[in-house]
């Protein structure tokens, strides 16, 4: 099953998608693939310290093409040639936590990277079909262009425009900041565009003491989905900027006394992760921690 995290253009969905992926992989013992459809070294992968991708020369019918050794470019190329399968997909992803969490790094090639433009959507769809046959959960993140309100994957105009790629088979999570303008925009879009109907809303950098609490937000805006809050955390932000979030989660998440405080980042992440696993029908196999489900949810 795929889970897609979207935001209003502030890029915060990448941080939360990566954090949830790590939480599920480490704490709930599921095999997860993170897919970065944006540029390499941005978005969902920015907080990871992964080696620079090497370009491997591959001959095509027209000329030699420089392809990265792993990542979305390589996966798309294989998919478009119908050579991607359950046995070789892990050869083209990077093992962040071997056996638990893999990453398909973002795109580094210009334009379609050798994939015919008419095949981009079908190639990406095939990529996800194969991935879902290997991994328990596939997580990707999207940004929303505030100017045109269209879903885009790449910030430098080399985008994969995939507005309608099996959205009914995804769990769609909208990431908002704790701002009135964000809530009003999300509510308006949910009324105007059926594509903006999400399975849950997550408020990033959530402050439980704010007037704009989850309860008050739900009273003012008639959101029909669960609403979760994930607090800010200075240590996490430093780890993200230092590309060291794996060590942050290993150090904090697996300690039995961490994450129990209701207004902590880890509590919010674990609560959200449990909820997402329930949505996709997966059993939350907790490691060294009692169940944390007690958040504010919608009907």
C-alpha positions as a printed Julia matrix, in Angstrom:
299×3 Matrix{Float64}:
   0.0    0.0     0.0
   1.18   3.53   -0.76
   1.04   6.49    1.59
   1.49   9.95    0.07
   2.26  13.05    2.13
   1.32  16.39    0.56
   1.83  19.98    1.68
   0.94  23.48    0.53
   4.35  24.2    -0.93
   6.42  24.69    2.24
   8.24  21.37    1.8
   7.47  20.1     5.28
   5.77  16.95    3.97
   9.2   15.54    3.12
  10.37  15.78    6.72
   7.25  14.14    8.11
   7.19  11.43    5.44
  10.78  10.5     6.26
  10.09  10.6    10.01
   7.02   8.38    9.69
   8.95   5.96    7.47
  11.68   5.66   10.09
   9.13   5.26   12.89
   7.31   2.45   11.09
  10.54   0.7    10.11
  12.23   0.89   13.51
   9.35   0.75   15.97
   6.7   -1.24   14.13
   8.98  -3.68   12.27
   7.62  -3.22    8.75
   9.67  -3.04    5.56
   9.36   0.45    4.08
  10.41   2.12    0.83
  10.74   5.9     0.65
  10.42   7.28   -2.88
  11.72  10.76   -3.68
  10.0   12.05   -6.82
  11.67  15.43   -6.43
  15.29  16.27   -7.22
  18.04  14.25   -5.57
  19.25  15.56   -2.2
  15.94  17.32   -1.57
  12.51  16.51   -0.22
  12.05  13.22    1.58
  15.75  12.26    1.37
  17.36  15.49    2.56
  17.77  14.34    6.17
  19.63  11.14    5.25
  23.38  10.87    4.88
  23.59   8.77    1.73
  26.55   8.56   -0.65
  26.58  10.59   -3.83
  25.1    8.6    -6.7
  27.48   7.4    -9.37
  26.58   7.77  -13.03
  26.84   4.54  -14.99
  27.07   4.74  -18.77
  24.44   2.7   -20.59
  24.1    2.46  -24.34
  20.83   3.41  -25.97
  19.67   3.26  -29.56
  20.75   6.88  -30.04
  23.69   7.51  -27.72
  25.34   6.6   -24.45
  23.19   7.69  -21.51
  24.59   8.5   -18.09
  22.33   6.84  -15.51
  22.65   6.92  -11.72
  23.44   3.59  -10.11
  20.28   3.75   -8.0
  17.22   5.91   -7.5
  14.09   6.97   -9.35
  15.87   7.65  -12.66
  17.18   4.09  -12.85
  13.89   2.59  -11.64
  11.92   4.53  -14.25
  14.3    3.48  -17.01
  13.92  -0.19  -16.06
  10.17   0.19  -15.69
   9.77   1.79  -19.12
  11.69  -1.15  -20.64
   9.59  -3.66  -18.67
  12.71  -4.94  -16.93
  11.83  -3.91  -13.38
  10.61  -6.79  -11.22
  10.32  -8.06   -7.64
  13.79  -9.59   -7.82
  15.84  -6.59   -8.95
  14.09  -3.52   -7.52
  16.18  -3.59   -4.34
  19.33  -3.47   -6.47
  18.37   0.08   -7.43
  17.36   1.42   -4.0
  19.65   2.48   -1.18
  19.43   0.48    2.1
  19.11   3.14    4.81
  18.4    0.45    7.42
  19.07  -2.94    5.8
  15.98  -5.12    5.8
  13.78  -2.35    7.19
  14.05   0.92    5.26
  15.16   1.54    1.66
  15.3    4.82   -0.25
  14.76   5.5    -3.95
  16.77   8.7    -4.35
  15.42  11.62   -6.35
  16.03  12.51   -9.95
  19.32  13.93  -11.24
  18.84  13.61  -14.98
  17.33  16.38  -17.1
  13.94  16.07  -18.71
  12.72  12.46  -18.83
  16.12  10.84  -18.33
  15.75   8.75  -21.45
  12.17   7.69  -20.73
   9.76   8.69  -23.55
   7.48  11.46  -22.3
   4.38   9.47  -23.2
   5.53   6.63  -20.96
   6.29   8.56  -17.78
   2.94   7.99  -16.11
   2.7    4.3   -17.02
   6.33   3.74  -16.02
   5.78   5.32  -12.61
   2.6    3.32  -12.12
   4.45   0.1   -12.97
   7.28   1.11  -10.6
   4.84   1.41   -7.7
   3.11  -1.86   -8.59
   6.42  -3.69   -8.37
   7.43  -1.86   -5.17
   4.19  -2.76   -3.42
   4.88  -6.42   -4.17
   8.18  -6.24   -2.28
   7.68  -3.71    0.52
   4.99  -3.64    3.2
   4.61   0.13    2.78
   5.68   2.58    0.09
   5.85   6.25    1.12
   6.14   9.24   -1.21
   5.65  12.97   -0.79
   4.2   15.65   -3.05
   4.25  19.42   -3.03
   1.33  21.56   -4.13
   2.01  24.58   -6.32
   0.25  27.53   -4.71
   0.2   29.39   -8.03
  -1.63  26.83  -10.12
  -2.87  24.34   -7.47
  -1.51  21.44   -9.5
   0.42  18.53   -8.03
   4.08  18.6    -9.01
   6.97  16.29   -8.19
  10.05  18.34   -9.03
  10.9   21.93   -8.06
  13.08  22.64  -11.13
  10.57  22.08  -13.95
  11.74  18.54  -14.75
   8.58  17.22  -13.18
   6.7   13.99  -13.42
   3.15  15.29  -13.67
   1.08  12.47  -12.27
  -2.13  14.01  -11.03
  -4.24  10.89  -11.19
  -1.89   7.96  -10.63
  -4.18   5.54   -8.83
  -5.02   7.98   -6.05
  -7.84   5.71   -4.97
  -5.22   3.11   -4.03
  -3.26   5.52   -1.85
  -3.63   6.8     1.68
  -3.46  10.56    1.21
  -2.18  12.69    4.09
  -2.29  16.49    3.99
   0.36  18.31    6.02
  -0.6   21.75    7.29
   1.11  24.28    9.5
  -0.73  25.65   12.51
  -1.92  28.67   10.59
  -5.46  29.85    9.96
  -4.63  30.49    6.3
  -3.56  26.85    5.87
  -6.78  25.55    7.4
  -8.96  27.8     5.28
  -7.1   26.92    2.1
  -7.32  23.18    2.8
 -11.01  23.41    3.58
 -11.72  25.44    0.45
  -9.77  23.03   -1.76
 -11.55  20.03   -0.26
 -14.86  21.58   -1.36
 -13.68  22.66   -4.81
 -11.53  19.75   -5.97
 -12.26  16.06   -5.33
  -8.54  15.29   -5.7
  -7.99  17.17   -2.45
 -10.01  14.7    -0.41
  -7.51  13.31    2.07
  -7.63  10.41    4.51
  -6.11  12.45    7.34
  -4.74  15.88    8.14
  -1.51  16.36   10.1
  -0.57  19.67   11.7
   3.21  20.03   11.69
   5.09  21.88   14.44
   1.94  21.57   16.52
   1.65  23.63   19.72
  -0.95  22.15   22.06
  -1.18  25.45   23.96
  -2.19  27.45   20.91
  -5.7   28.85   20.51
  -5.74  26.92   17.24
  -5.8   23.53   18.9
  -7.06  20.41   17.13
 -10.39  20.57   18.96
 -10.93  24.21   18.01
  -9.88  23.6    14.42
 -12.36  20.76   14.08
 -15.12  22.91   15.54
 -14.48  25.74   13.09
 -13.77  23.66    9.97
 -15.9   20.68    9.17
 -13.06  18.32    8.29
 -14.45  14.81    7.84
 -11.13  13.05    8.46
  -8.89  12.46   11.49
  -6.66  15.36   12.5
  -3.29  14.73   14.17
  -0.66  17.03   15.61
   3.1   16.46   15.48
   5.08  18.84   17.68
   8.27  20.63   16.75
  11.58  19.35   18.14
  14.88  21.22   18.08
  17.01  18.07   18.18
  15.11  16.62   15.22
  15.51  19.83   13.2
  19.24  19.85   13.89
  19.5   16.19   12.9
  17.54  16.87    9.69
  19.81  19.75    8.72
  22.88  17.66    9.58
  21.55  14.71    7.52
  21.63  12.6    10.67
  18.01  11.64   11.34
  18.72   7.89   11.37
  20.97   8.34   14.41
  18.37  10.63   15.99
  15.68   7.96   15.74
  17.98   5.12   16.82
  19.02   7.14   19.86
  15.54   8.34   20.87
  12.8    6.19   19.4
  13.97   2.85   20.73
  14.38   4.07   24.32
  11.34   2.96   26.32
  10.93   6.27   28.16
  11.0    8.47   25.06
   7.88   9.56   23.26
   5.52   9.18   26.22
   5.0   12.89   26.72
   1.84  13.79   24.83
   3.17  17.01   23.34
   6.46  15.5    22.13
   7.48  14.94   18.52
   7.93  11.21   19.04
   4.52  10.76   20.65
   2.88  12.46   17.68
   4.88  10.42   15.16
   4.12   7.11   16.84
   0.44   7.94   17.18
   0.28   8.92   13.5
   2.23   5.83   12.45
  -0.15   3.55   14.35
  -3.13   5.26   12.72
  -1.66   4.89    9.23
  -0.9    1.22    9.78
  -4.5    0.69   10.85
  -5.75   2.53    7.74
  -3.86   0.18    5.44
  -4.74  -2.93    7.42
  -1.27  -3.58    8.85
  -0.77  -4.7    12.44
   1.34  -2.26   14.49
   3.97  -4.65   15.91
   5.31  -2.43   18.67
   8.9   -2.76   19.88
   9.61  -1.83   23.5
   6.63   0.46   23.74
   3.02   0.37   24.78
   0.36   1.37   22.31
   0.07   5.15   21.99
  -3.27   5.53   20.2
  -5.15   8.25   22.0
  -5.15  11.19   19.61
  -7.92  13.44   18.47
  -9.58  11.79   15.5
 -12.5   12.59   13.32
 -15.53  10.5    12.52
